[in-house]
């Protein structure tokens, strides 16, 4: 049952399967069963109702029958393939973080907040590494990020309490934490009700407790508009303690990234003309 | 020599000379090989254009190259057969006037096709709804537009019709809105109904969080409080969103005990008369 190579209290790594063995993962609200039959890997997944669940069970042998009502996908593989690697991944689109409460950064101020975003799970064969299965552990809602319905970009939306204290942040295996610095160099206040984070450009790191972190992100608003220059730091913030890199970004970030990072700037929301 | 002998054997030596027959075969050869070359070149042009231009533009390039070469080939073949092209073109001018009168519809379609290509209200691959037919645009030609409808019918719509009538292009913008018309019973609390609907939109991952869902009160209906609930989604998810939103609203209303009423009729006899007499008839049972 012990994974061949897993880090700290983590749920990812390489796992060996005996013939006809079923292993089970419970990662917050997300359940995963992987069954090895003579010619197949059978992957069954399911989602719970409580999205803030923190339960963690890693690759345990499952001797009962898999509960019905979950989605099963069968992958045909050779007999020699006895192992699988389970990898956490960041989302495949940018994420719009919507705060539960309105927060305003006055001109000239800098704030740091912790934001947690849902992760994707990937199961891949060991040698050569071939992706078998990938899906979100918690499917965020779609959202549109742009000035009108004619132009913009499809993103994911998450509603979260933006936290300023690490102690208030629960350890949830299906989410990764990003430390976001917001620097308001403009002359007008910045309303932080929605922030866009370039999630596919971020790597994943694990601290000693098995919590997943991304690099710290700094958003600098220089002008009186909703554009921000984005700086991705080299590592998670010092508050995370010693961290080991787990997986790289989905897409390599561009240098000098300038994105439309803020929305809901004071007095601008009504001009959008969604009707 | 061989041809002359062949003509002599066939008894045609007085009608056609060997040289004329050789010219005829040469012209046929030019036409055959030329047509083959025209097809090859137009396919080549289509491939080259396809890598740089859109689907529709590359299709147009292919057609222009092919028909241009065919016109050239016909001219060369006629010249080889001994026709005077200047005389033919003069005759063609007179013929064009006659044909023009006879084929006004085709000419109108042709002109409309040119306008359509220039205006580009849709391109190959778009889903359009025109003249009662909805389907994917297969090609935009000089005379007509061809559609494949969702039930797999091939529909040809003349360009003139398209220019004159209203076209709905369903795939022009990236987002679409699903409008759900709902009626709830008069006893329901509208604020609660609104909250339930907003929760449905929040939970459905295909329903966009921004632009936000719309709740519009439409009026006091005959049997229900009428409202419209509109949610936004990606156009690629339109059908799935349409189905899931309706199913989830019904499930949420059932869970919350919100009544979707059917038409009611209240009989009222007026104030001048007494109430309607009602007699309860019991079912008889045999003794």
Interface residues (C-beta under 8 A of the other chain):
Chain A: X96 X98 X139 X140 X141 X142 X143 X144 X145 X149 X150 X152 X154 X157 X194 X263 X272 X274 X275
Chain B: X173 X174 X175 X202 X204 X205 X206 X207 X208 X209 X210 X211 X212 X214 X232 X233 X234 X237
